């Protein structure tokens, strides 16, 4: 039996432009805002998870999911959806499981859009970034 696999891009540039009516300047502004605010949400989310604060975890991951959808960060959005569902169910094991790839996805997205829109890159290596966000 063959299992179907659908590739989801880290960033769906064409979808973002469709959503914004082709406005490249607005796309760049949203991407930059997401880099800044997304990083703050990641920091707060890590703290909420380490404190086993389910309500805050749910609220923050919901915000990050919505922000990810707004900038067509498809993989981040899907990961956040899984985290949000786990938080809604109070499932800490699944929350921690889906937290693990989130920093790498954010790092990859941020550096990808930095190249497209001439934005600042994350000023560290992937390994250092992941270590900073390890639980």
Secondary structure, DSSP 4 states (H G I P E B T S, - for coil): -PPP-----S--HHHHHHHTTT-HHHHHHHHHHHHHHHHHHHHHHHHHHHTT-HHHHHHHHHHHHHHHHHTT-HHHHHHHHHHHHHHHHT-HHHHHHHHHTHHHHHHHHHHHHHHHHTPPPPSS-HHHHHHHT--
